[in-house]
Amino acid sequence: MGRSAAFFDLDKTVIAKSSALAFGRPFYRDGLITRRDVVKSAYAQLMFRLGGTDEQTMARTRDYLATLCKGWPVEQVRQIVAETLHELINPYVYAEAAALIEEHQAAGRDVVLVSASGEEMVRPIGALLGVTDVIATRMGVVDGRYSGVVEFYAAGPSKVDAVGELALKRGYDLADSYAYSDSYSDRPLLECVGHPTAVNPDRQLRKLALENSWPVLEFRHPVPLGRRLRERPAVPVAAAALGVGVGVAIGIAWYGRHRRTRTAPAA
């Protein structure tokens, strides 16, 4: 028997929003994207979630992200994420997910975040949760800027390839390991471990989980880190579902920007 690990998808599984879209507002503010890019990114995310297991859909999403990010200064992206992480991500971490991560760590398991979002976003979110291991999308970099080439796209079967490589390197027994996701597109990830669990599942994943007698968890309590620390023990893992769709995430971002514009004092 080898060591075991717990692999967590990020969006809608650990946090109640899309990690990539969450940073749309500061990226827009700092001139990295246009308003049209915000809408197109939301659409690309939606198409991935609706048909993410299709190879052509994943390829189109990957290529769009590569084109969108080409030329961005890597250090500027990291700085934006660092400055806005506690505002845009911390309040949306599910208390149930945080408690479950802590339970696995207490049991001696390594916890790994596995996300199609960029590593520059996923790794700081992991640090927020006390997780050091991440599998995330990696963009090529030339002279400190994104080259427009995706070196590794952490989606669908590619997630399983990366999990398998990490398992081989660390000596994980995948038959004794755990995986959590909300999306049918992560079917390969869930099927590669002995203990798969659907969290806030989409319709296809819920059906698959029922067919295979997989556990289904419903998370609905996004709670900031400071409050979680004050109110331990955390909310029980079994709770009713809450889904924050792509449209809602975009709406929140734009509402916040326009509200500050309206309430700003005149010069």
Sequence and secondary structure as in RCSB ss.txt:
>XXXX:A:sequence
MGRSAAFFDLDKTVIAKSSALAFGRPFYRDGLITRRDVVKSAYAQLMFRLGGTDEQTMARTRDYLATLCKGWPVE
QVRQIVAETLHELINPYVYAEAAALIEEHQAAGRDVVLVSASGEEMVRPIGALLGVTDVIATRMGVVDGRYSGVV
EFYAAGPSKVDAVGELALKRGYDLADSYAYSDSYSDRPLLECVGHPTAVNPDRQLRKLALENSWPVLEFRHPVPL
GRRLRERPAVPVAAAALGVGVGVAIGIAWYGRHRRTRTAPAA
>XXXX:A:secstr
  B EEEEE BTTTBSS HHHHTHHHHHHTTSS HHHHHHHHHHHHHHHHHTTSHHHHHHHHHHHHHHHTT BHH
HHHHHHHHHHHHHTGGGBBHHHHHHHHHHHHTT EEEEEEEEEHHHHHHHHHHTT  EEEEEEEEEETTEEEEEE
EE  STHHHHHHHHHHHHHHTB GGG EEEES GGGHHHHHTSSEEEEES  HHHHHHHHHHT  EE    B  H
HHHHHT S   S        HHHHHHHHHHHHHHHHHHS   
